[in-house]
Amino acid sequence: MTEPPIRVVIVEDHDMVAEAIALALERSDRVHVAARANSVAMALVEVRKHRPDVVVLDRRLPDGDGVELIAELAALDARVLVLTAEATPAVATRVAEVGGSGLLLKSSKLTELVLAVQRVADGEAVFDSRLLAGVLDQLTGRGPALTEREQQTLSLLADGASTRDIGARLGIAHNTVRNHIRNLLQKLGARSKLEAVSIARRQGVID
């Protein structure tokens, strides 16, 4: 007997991107694109109507963050594959924690997307290989252990704050800020503040 097709709803607000995804998926004998939506509100309408096996979900939509929709889609028995232009391990971990089945970057090849949809439909979890190590570290608690002040300092560095700005924002002495930064560099294995922020984002310590 022939397997029933994998029914997919694409949630993407850029028409050209949605069209490219649909064309790529329809090339697979296993996949049928049941509907397309361009917002959180429309996604719920189309998923309730078509009851797809998989939802390919953009993260940034005109009326909200697609990740916040995952739990509701999963409750409708849809497996959710997030497709986003950029993400950190922290974002990918959040997708997993709320019931998503995977996350791919839009820079992935369309053939990778087709395979990911099939794997997700078959019950697998599929996360971009560039984020997977960070996701595992986040879920198993293996990220670097930072104090609350170090975490605050790191977040402010990521926002572009200077050492003096950080001291003023946190109400601590300039030398104390420098000590926090020195500890951050050691714990993250970084040689500069910029590299520390880059490593922290890659490892999912900050979003």
Accessible surface in RSA format (square Angstrom, percent):
REM  Atomic radii and reference values for relative SASA: ProtOr
REM  Chains: A
REM  Algorithm: Lee & Richards
REM  Probe-radius: 1.40
REM  Slices: 20
REM RES _ NUM      All-atoms   Total-Side   Main-Chain    Non-polar    All polar
REM                ABS   REL    ABS   REL    ABS   REL    ABS   REL    ABS   REL
RES MET A   1   241.27 124.9 157.08 104.0  84.19 200.4 130.68 111.1 110.59 146.5
RES THR A   2   131.49  93.5 103.88 105.3  27.60  65.8  73.53  98.8  57.96  87.6
RES GLU A   3   121.57  69.8 105.95  80.2  15.62  37.2  44.67  86.4  76.90  62.8
RES PRO A   4   114.12  83.2  97.28  88.7  16.84  61.2 103.56  85.5  10.56  65.7
RES PRO A   5    66.61  48.5  59.95  54.6   6.66  24.2  61.57  50.8   5.04  31.4
RES ILE A   6     9.89   5.6   8.78   6.5   1.11   2.7   9.89   7.1   0.00   0.0
RES ARG A   7    85.34  35.8  85.34  43.5   0.00   0.0  34.98  47.8  50.37  30.5
RES VAL A   8     0.00   0.0   0.00   0.0   0.00   0.0   0.00   0.0   0.00   0.0
RES VAL A   9     0.00   0.0   0.00   0.0   0.00   0.0   0.00   0.0   0.00   0.0
RES ILE A  10     0.41   0.2   0.33   0.2   0.08   0.2   0.33   0.2   0.08   0.2
RES VAL A  11     0.85   0.6   0.00   0.0   0.85   2.0   0.00   0.0   0.85   2.3
RES GLU A  12     5.51   3.2   2.36   1.8   3.15   7.5   1.38   2.7   4.13   3.4
RES ASP A  13    43.01  30.1  22.81  22.7  20.20  47.8   3.48   8.2  39.53  39.4
RES HIS A  14   106.82  58.4 103.75  72.1   3.08   7.9  74.98  77.3  31.84  37.1
RES ASP A  15   101.45  71.1  94.98  94.5   6.47  15.3  30.52  71.8  70.93  70.7
RES MET A  16   169.17  87.6 158.31 104.8  10.86  25.8 121.14 103.0  48.03  63.6
RES VAL A  17    53.69  35.3  50.76  46.0   2.92   7.0  53.69  46.6   0.00   0.0
RES ALA A  18     2.56   2.4   2.56   4.0   0.00   0.0   2.56   3.6   0.00   0.0
RES GLU A  19    74.87  43.0  74.87  56.6   0.00   0.0  33.93  65.6  40.94  33.4
RES ALA A  20    40.98  37.7  35.02  54.0   5.96  13.5  39.81  56.1   1.17   3.1
RES ILE A  21     4.52   2.6   4.52   3.4   0.00   0.0   4.52   3.3   0.00   0.0
RES ALA A  22    11.46  10.5  11.39  17.6   0.07   0.1  11.46  16.1   0.00   0.0
RES LEU A  23    95.65  53.3  93.69  67.0   1.96   4.9  93.97  66.0   1.69   4.5
RES ALA A  24     4.12   3.8   1.91   2.9   2.21   5.0   2.32   3.3   1.80   4.8
RES LEU A  25     0.00   0.0   0.00   0.0   0.00   0.0   0.00   0.0   0.00   0.0
RES GLU A  26    81.94  47.0  61.58  46.6  20.36  48.5  31.96  61.8  49.98  40.8
RES ARG A  27   181.66  76.3 148.34  75.6  33.32  79.3  71.83  98.2 109.82  66.6
RES SER A  28    18.23  15.4   6.42   8.6  11.81  27.2  12.86  27.4   5.37   7.5
RES ASP A  29   149.85 105.0 114.28 113.7  35.58  84.1  41.78  98.3 108.07 107.8
RES ARG A  30    77.00  32.3  72.99  37.2   4.01   9.5  47.94  65.5  29.05  17.6
RES VAL A  31     6.73   4.4   0.00   0.0   6.73  16.2   0.00   0.0   6.73  18.3
RES HIS A  32    84.21  46.0  84.17  58.5   0.04   0.1  53.04  54.7  31.17  36.3
RES VAL A  33    20.06  13.2   8.50   7.7  11.56  27.9   8.50   7.4  11.56  31.4
RES ALA A  34    25.72  23.7   5.69   8.8  20.04  45.6   7.01   9.9  18.72  49.6
RES ALA A  35    16.11  14.8   5.72   8.8  10.38  23.6  16.11  22.7   0.00   0.0
RES ARG A  36    91.63  38.5  74.00  37.7  17.63  42.0  30.10  41.1  61.54  37.3
RES ALA A  37     2.88   2.6   0.00   0.0   2.88   6.6   2.30   3.2   0.58   1.5
RES ASN A  38    65.94  45.5  64.78  62.6   1.16   2.8   9.10  21.9  56.84  54.9
RES SER A  39    19.31  16.3  19.31  25.8   0.00   0.0  12.99  27.7   6.32   8.9
RES VAL A  40    28.88  19.0  28.88  26.1   0.00   0.0  28.88  25.1   0.00   0.0
RES ALA A  41    61.85  56.9  55.08  85.0   6.76  15.4  59.98  84.5   1.87   5.0
RES MET A  42    77.89  40.3  73.83  48.9   4.05   9.7  67.11  57.1  10.78  14.3
RES ALA A  43     0.00   0.0   0.00   0.0   0.00   0.0   0.00   0.0   0.00   0.0
RES LEU A  44    25.91  14.4  25.91  18.5   0.00   0.0  25.91  18.2   0.00   0.0
RES VAL A  45    89.96  59.2  85.43  77.3   4.53  10.9  88.32  76.7   1.64   4.4
RES GLU A  46    31.13  17.9  31.13  23.6   0.00   0.0   0.11   0.2  31.02  25.3
RES VAL A  47     0.08   0.1   0.08   0.1   0.00   0.0   0.08   0.1   0.00   0.0
RES ARG A  48   119.49  50.2 105.64  53.8  13.85  33.0  40.72  55.6  78.77  47.7
RES LYS A  49   151.52  73.9 116.49  71.5  35.04  83.4  74.33  66.9  77.19  82.2
RES HIS A  50    54.03  29.5  41.23  28.7  12.81  32.8  28.10  29.0  25.93  30.2
RES ARG A  51   116.02  48.7 113.29  57.8   2.73   6.5  49.82  68.1  66.19  40.1
RES PRO A  52     3.40   2.5   0.20   0.2   3.20  11.6   0.20   0.2   3.20  19.9
RES ASP A  53    47.60  33.3  42.44  42.2   5.16  12.2  14.97  35.2  32.63  32.5
RES VAL A  54     0.00   0.0   0.00   0.0   0.00   0.0   0.00   0.0   0.00   0.0
RES VAL A  55     0.00   0.0   0.00   0.0   0.00   0.0   0.00   0.0   0.00   0.0
RES VAL A  56     1.88   1.2   1.74   1.6   0.14   0.3   1.74   1.5   0.14   0.4
RES LEU A  57     0.08   0.0   0.08   0.1   0.00   0.0   0.08   0.1   0.00   0.0
RES ASP A  58     8.02   5.6   6.55   6.5   1.46   3.5   0.73   1.7   7.29   7.3
RES ARG A  59    20.98   8.8  20.86  10.6   0.12   0.3   0.35   0.5  20.63  12.5
RES ARG A  60   147.72  62.0 138.90  70.8   8.82  21.0  68.14  93.1  79.58  48.2
RES LEU A  61    15.08   8.4   0.00   0.0  15.08  37.9   1.91   1.3  13.17  35.4
RES PRO A  62   100.16  73.0  52.83  48.2  47.33 172.1  66.58  55.0  33.58 208.7
RES ASP A  63    75.45  52.9  40.99  40.8  34.46  81.5  43.91 103.4  31.54  31.5
RES GLY A  64    32.35  39.9   0.00   N/A  32.35  39.9  28.65  78.6   3.70   8.3
RES ASP A  65    37.81  26.5  28.59  28.5   9.22  21.8  21.63  50.9  16.18  16.1
RES GLY A  66     0.00   0.0   0.00   N/A   0.00   0.0   0.00   0.0   0.00   0.0
RES VAL A  67     2.01   1.3   0.75   0.7   1.25   3.0   0.75   0.7   1.25   3.4
RES GLU A  68   132.12  75.9  98.16  74.3  33.96  80.9  37.59  72.7  94.53  77.2
RES LEU A  69     6.35   3.5   3.88   2.8   2.47   6.2   6.12   4.3   0.23   0.6
RES ILE A  70     0.00   0.0   0.00   0.0   0.00   0.0   0.00   0.0   0.00   0.0
RES ALA A  71    59.31  54.5  50.95  78.6   8.36  19.0  53.11  74.8   6.20  16.4
RES GLU A  72    75.73  43.5  69.48  52.6   6.25  14.9  29.93  57.9  45.80  37.4
RES LEU A  73     0.00   0.0   0.00   0.0   0.00   0.0   0.00   0.0   0.00   0.0
RES ALA A  74    36.74  33.8  23.27  35.9  13.47  30.6  23.79  33.5  12.95  34.3
RES ALA A  75    83.65  76.9  46.53  71.8  37.12  84.4  59.02  83.1  24.63  65.2
RES LEU A  76    25.86  14.4  24.60  17.6   1.26   3.2  24.60  17.3   1.26   3.4
RES ASP A  77   123.02  86.2  98.91  98.4  24.11  57.0  35.79  84.2  87.23  87.0
RES ALA A  78     4.74   4.4   0.08   0.1   4.66  10.6   0.28   0.4   4.46  11.8
RES ARG A  79    84.22  35.4  80.79  41.2   3.43   8.2  31.51  43.1  52.72  31.9
RES VAL A  80     0.58   0.4   0.10   0.1   0.48   1.2   0.10   0.1   0.48   1.3
RES LEU A  81     0.00   0.0   0.00   0.0   0.00   0.0   0.00   0.0   0.00   0.0
RES VAL A  82     0.11   0.1   0.11   0.1   0.00   0.0   0.11   0.1   0.00   0.0
RES LEU A  83    10.45   5.8  10.45   7.5   0.00   0.0  10.45   7.3   0.00   0.0
RES THR A  84     3.38   2.4   3.38   3.4   0.00   0.0   0.00   0.0   3.38   5.1
RES ALA A  85    74.27  68.3  52.09  80.4  22.18  50.5  53.12  74.8  21.15  56.0
RES GLU A  86   115.46  66.3 112.60  85.2   2.87   6.8  39.35  76.1  76.11  62.1
RES ALA A  87    21.45  19.7   0.00   0.0  21.45  48.8   3.59   5.1  17.86  47.3
RES THR A  88    23.10  16.4  22.13  22.4   0.96   2.3  23.10  31.0   0.00   0.0
RES PRO A  89     2.18   1.6   2.18   2.0   0.00   0.0   2.18   1.8   0.00   0.0
RES ALA A  90    22.37  20.6  16.32  25.2   6.06  13.8  16.93  23.8   5.45  14.4
RES VAL A  91     2.64   1.7   1.18   1.1   1.47   3.5   2.58   2.2   0.06   0.2
RES ALA A  92     0.00   0.0   0.00   0.0   0.00   0.0   0.00   0.0   0.00   0.0
RES THR A  93     5.31   3.8   5.31   5.4   0.00   0.0   5.31   7.1   0.00   0.0
RES ARG A  94    76.58  32.2  75.97  38.7   0.61   1.4  40.05  54.7  36.52  22.1
RES VAL A  95     0.00   0.0   0.00   0.0   0.00   0.0   0.00   0.0   0.00   0.0
RES ALA A  96    30.82  28.3  13.55  20.9  17.27  39.3  14.32  20.2  16.51  43.7
RES GLU A  97   123.38  70.8  84.22  63.7  39.15  93.2  35.18  68.0  88.20  72.0
RES VAL A  98    56.00  36.9  42.97  38.9  13.04  31.4  51.17  44.5   4.83  13.1
RES GLY A  99    41.97  51.8   0.00   N/A  41.97  51.8  28.23  77.5  13.74  30.8
RES GLY A 100    12.01  14.8   0.00   N/A  12.01  14.8   0.00   0.0  12.01  26.9
RES SER A 101     7.47   6.3   4.71   6.3   2.76   6.4   2.76   5.9   4.71   6.6
RES GLY A 102     0.00   0.0   0.00   N/A   0.00   0.0   0.00   0.0   0.00   0.0
RES LEU A 103     0.00   0.0   0.00   0.0   0.00   0.0   0.00   0.0   0.00   0.0
RES LEU A 104     9.96   5.5   9.96   7.1   0.00   0.0   9.96   7.0   0.00   0.0
RES LEU A 105    20.34  11.3  20.27  14.5   0.07   0.2  20.27  14.2   0.07   0.2
RES LYS A 106    65.19  31.8  39.45  24.2  25.74  61.3  30.76  27.7  34.43  36.7
RES SER A 107    84.66  71.5  45.47  60.7  39.19  90.3  53.72 114.4  30.94  43.3
RES SER A 108    17.93  15.2   2.02   2.7  15.91  36.7   4.44   9.5  13.49  18.9
RES LYS A 109   148.32  72.4 140.70  86.3   7.62  18.1  89.94  81.0  58.37  62.2
RES LEU A 110    77.90  43.4  72.63  52.0   5.27  13.3  72.78  51.1   5.12  13.8
RES THR A 111   103.31  73.5  95.41  96.7   7.90  18.8  86.41 116.1  16.90  25.5
RES GLU A 112    84.04  48.3  78.27  59.2   5.77  13.7  33.78  65.3  50.26  41.0
RES LEU A 113     4.21   2.3   4.21   3.0   0.00   0.0   4.21   3.0   0.00   0.0
RES VAL A 114    23.24  15.3  23.24  21.0   0.00   0.0  23.24  20.2   0.00   0.0
RES LEU A 115    98.15  54.7  96.81  69.3   1.34   3.4  97.86  68.7   0.29   0.8
RES ALA A 116     2.48   2.3   1.57   2.4   0.91   2.1   2.28   3.2   0.20   0.5
RES VAL A 117     0.00   0.0   0.00   0.0   0.00   0.0   0.00   0.0   0.00   0.0
RES GLN A 118    30.89  17.3  30.89  22.6   0.00   0.0   2.53   5.4  28.36  21.5
RES ARG A 119    87.21  36.6  86.98  44.3   0.23   0.5  18.60  25.4  68.60  41.6
RES VAL A 120     0.00   0.0   0.00   0.0   0.00   0.0   0.00   0.0   0.00   0.0
RES ALA A 121    30.50  28.0   4.08   6.3  26.42  60.1   4.74   6.7  25.76  68.2
RES ASP A 122    90.33  63.3  54.98  54.7  35.35  83.6  24.76  58.3  65.57  65.4
RES GLY A 123    47.36  58.4   0.00   N/A  47.36  58.4  20.56  56.4  26.80  60.0
RES GLU A 124    77.80  44.7  72.16  54.6   5.64  13.4  35.02  67.7  42.78  34.9
RES ALA A 125    69.34  63.8  45.78  70.7  23.56  53.6  45.78  64.5  23.56  62.4
RES VAL A 126     9.81   6.5   8.40   7.6   1.41   3.4   9.81   8.5   0.00   0.0
RES PHE A 127    27.52  13.8  12.02   7.4  15.50  40.3  12.02   7.3  15.50  44.4
RES ASP A 128     8.18   5.7   5.23   5.2   2.95   7.0   3.52   8.3   4.66   4.7
RES SER A 129    96.88  81.9  74.47  99.4  22.41  51.6  47.10 100.3  49.78  69.7
RES ARG A 130   144.23  60.6 116.46  59.4  27.77  66.1  74.68 102.1  69.55  42.2
RES LEU A 131    11.04   6.1  11.00   7.9   0.04   0.1  11.04   7.8   0.00   0.0
RES LEU A 132    74.06  41.2  74.06  53.0   0.00   0.0  74.06  52.0   0.00   0.0
RES ALA A 133    71.99  66.2  65.66 101.3   6.33  14.4  69.75  98.2   2.24   5.9
RES GLY A 134     7.15   8.8   0.00   N/A   7.15   8.8   3.06   8.4   4.09   9.2
RES VAL A 135     3.43   2.3   3.43   3.1   0.00   0.0   3.43   3.0   0.00   0.0
RES LEU A 136    84.68  47.2  84.68  60.6   0.00   0.0  84.68  59.5   0.00   0.0
RES ASP A 137    39.23  27.5  39.23  39.0   0.00   0.0   1.19   2.8  38.03  37.9
RES GLN A 138    63.97  35.8  39.51  28.9  24.46  58.2   6.80  14.5  57.16  43.4
RES LEU A 139    90.10  50.2  55.83  39.9  34.27  86.2  58.74  41.2  31.36  84.4
RES THR A 140    79.89  56.8  47.63  48.3  32.27  76.9  56.38  75.7  23.51  35.5
RES GLY A 141    64.77  79.9   0.00   N/A  64.77  79.9  34.46  94.6  30.30  67.9
RES ARG A 142   152.99  64.2 124.07  63.2  28.92  68.9  62.95  86.0  90.04  54.6
RES GLY A 143    32.57  40.2   0.00   N/A  32.57  40.2  15.52  42.6  17.05  38.2
RES PRO A 144    37.99  27.7  13.74  12.5  24.25  88.2  25.58  21.1  12.41  77.1
RES ALA A 145    86.37  79.4  68.18 105.2  18.19  41.4  77.17 108.7   9.20  24.4
RES LEU A 146    32.64  18.2   1.95   1.4  30.69  77.1   3.13   2.2  29.51  79.4
RES THR A 147    71.76  51.0  63.08  64.0   8.68  20.7  69.87  93.9   1.89   2.9
RES GLU A 148   134.27  77.1 119.91  90.7  14.36  34.2  51.09  98.8  83.17  67.9
RES ARG A 149    90.03  37.8  89.13  45.4   0.90   2.1  30.51  41.7  59.52  36.1
RES GLU A 150     6.05   3.5   6.05   4.6   0.00   0.0   0.14   0.3   5.91   4.8
RES GLN A 151    61.68  34.5  61.68  45.1   0.00   0.0  37.24  79.3  24.44  18.5
RES GLN A 152    58.03  32.4  53.34  39.0   4.69  11.2  25.87  55.1  32.16  24.4
RES THR A 153     0.00   0.0   0.00   0.0   0.00   0.0   0.00   0.0   0.00   0.0
RES LEU A 154     0.00   0.0   0.00   0.0   0.00   0.0   0.00   0.0   0.00   0.0
RES SER A 155    44.71  37.8  42.32  56.5   2.39   5.5  28.98  61.7  15.74  22.0
RES LEU A 156    14.43   8.0  14.43  10.3   0.00   0.0  14.43  10.1   0.00   0.0
RES LEU A 157    16.93   9.4   5.68   4.1  11.25  28.3   5.68   4.0  11.25  30.3
RES ALA A 158    24.19  22.2   6.40   9.9  17.79  40.5   7.25  10.2  16.94  44.9
RES ASP A 159   115.63  81.0  77.64  77.3  38.00  89.9  26.19  61.6  89.45  89.2
RES GLY A 160    66.08  81.5   0.00   N/A  66.08  81.5  35.15  96.5  30.93  69.3
RES ALA A 161    17.35  16.0   5.15   7.9  12.20  27.8  10.45  14.7   6.90  18.3
RES SER A 162    52.87  44.7  46.27  61.8   6.60  15.2  47.27 100.7   5.61   7.9
RES THR A 163    20.16  14.3  18.36  18.6   1.80   4.3   8.87  11.9  11.29  17.1
RES ARG A 164   179.59  75.4 174.76  89.1   4.83  11.5  66.95  91.5 112.64  68.3
RES ASP A 165    70.74  49.6  68.37  68.0   2.38   5.6  12.38  29.1  58.36  58.2
RES ILE A 166     0.00   0.0   0.00   0.0   0.00   0.0   0.00   0.0   0.00   0.0
RES GLY A 167     6.75   8.3   0.00   N/A   6.75   8.3   5.26  14.4   1.49   3.3
RES ALA A 168    86.05  79.1  50.52  78.0  35.52  80.8  62.84  88.5  23.21  61.5
RES ARG A 169   162.28  68.1 127.08  64.8  35.20  83.8  46.38  63.4 115.90  70.2
RES LEU A 170    30.61  17.0  16.63  11.9  13.97  35.1  20.99  14.7   9.61  25.9
RES GLY A 171    66.74  82.3   0.00   N/A  66.74  82.3  35.31  96.9  31.43  70.4
RES ILE A 172    36.70  20.9  19.39  14.4  17.30  41.7  27.12  19.5   9.58  26.0
RES ALA A 173    64.24  59.1  47.15  72.8  17.08  38.9  58.11  81.8   6.12  16.2
RES HIS A 174    82.74  45.2  74.13  51.5   8.61  22.0  58.34  60.1  24.40  28.4
RES ASN A 175    99.71  68.8  97.98  94.7   1.73   4.2  25.12  60.5  74.60  72.1
RES THR A 176    49.06  34.9  48.68  49.4   0.38   0.9  25.19  33.8  23.87  36.1
RES VAL A 177     0.00   0.0   0.00   0.0   0.00   0.0   0.00   0.0   0.00   0.0
RES ARG A 178   142.38  59.8 136.92  69.8   5.46  13.0  26.40  36.1 115.98  70.3
RES ASN A 179    63.21  43.6  63.21  61.1   0.00   0.0   9.44  22.7  53.78  52.0
RES HIS A 180    28.51  15.6  28.51  19.8   0.00   0.0  24.67  25.4   3.83   4.5
RES ILE A 181    14.40   8.2  14.40  10.7   0.00   0.0  14.40  10.4   0.00   0.0
RES ARG A 182   124.45  52.3 122.23  62.3   2.22   5.3  56.58  77.3  67.87  41.1
RES ASN A 183    44.38  30.6  43.88  42.4   0.50   1.2   4.28  10.3  40.10  38.8
RES LEU A 184     0.44   0.2   0.44   0.3   0.00   0.0   0.44   0.3   0.00   0.0
RES LEU A 185    39.74  22.1  38.36  27.4   1.38   3.5  38.61  27.1   1.13   3.1
RES GLN A 186   127.60  71.4  99.00  72.4  28.60  68.1  44.48  94.7  83.12  63.0
RES LYS A 187    91.12  44.5  61.51  37.7  29.61  70.5  56.72  51.1  34.40  36.6
RES LEU A 188    11.29   6.3   0.01   0.0  11.27  28.3   3.19   2.2   8.10  21.8
RES GLY A 189    59.80  73.7   0.00   N/A  59.80  73.7  36.36  99.8  23.43  52.5
RES ALA A 190    11.64  10.7   0.00   0.0  11.64  26.5   0.16   0.2  11.48  30.4
RES ARG A 191   210.26  88.3 179.95  91.7  30.31  72.2  83.11 113.6 127.15  77.1
RES SER A 192    50.19  42.4  45.37  60.5   4.82  11.1  41.28  87.9   8.91  12.5
RES LYS A 193    85.88  41.9  82.34  50.5   3.54   8.4  51.28  46.2  34.61  36.9
RES LEU A 194   148.65  82.8 142.45 101.9   6.20  15.6 145.68 102.3   2.97   8.0
RES GLU A 195    49.72  28.5  45.86  34.7   3.86   9.2  24.47  47.3  25.25  20.6
RES ALA A 196     0.19   0.2   0.19   0.3   0.00   0.0   0.19   0.3   0.00   0.0
RES VAL A 197    12.32   8.1  12.32  11.1   0.00   0.0  12.32  10.7   0.00   0.0
RES SER A 198    53.97  45.6  45.47  60.7   8.51  19.6  26.21  55.8  27.76  38.9
RES ILE A 199    13.23   7.5  13.23   9.9   0.00   0.0  13.23   9.5   0.00   0.0
RES ALA A 200     0.00   0.0   0.00   0.0   0.00   0.0   0.00   0.0   0.00   0.0
RES ARG A 201    95.21  40.0  94.60  48.2   0.61   1.4  29.38  40.1  65.83  39.9
RES ARG A 202   141.65  59.5 130.12  66.3  11.53  27.5  67.45  92.2  74.19  45.0
RES GLN A 203    63.56  35.5  61.50  44.9   2.07   4.9  17.19  36.6  46.37  35.2
RES GLY A 204     3.14   3.9   0.00   N/A   3.14   3.9   0.00   0.0   3.14   7.0
RES VAL A 205    26.78  17.6   8.73   7.9  18.05  43.5  12.18  10.6  14.61  39.6
RES ILE A 206    14.88   8.5   9.45   7.0   5.44  13.1  14.88  10.7   0.00   0.0
RES ASP A 207   100.39  70.3  67.59  67.3  32.80  77.6  36.81  86.6  63.58  63.4
END  Absolute sums over single chains surface
CHAIN  1 A    10788.2       8548.3       2239.9       5772.9       5015.4
END  Absolute sums over all chains
TOTAL         10788.2       8548.3       2239.9       5772.9       5015.4
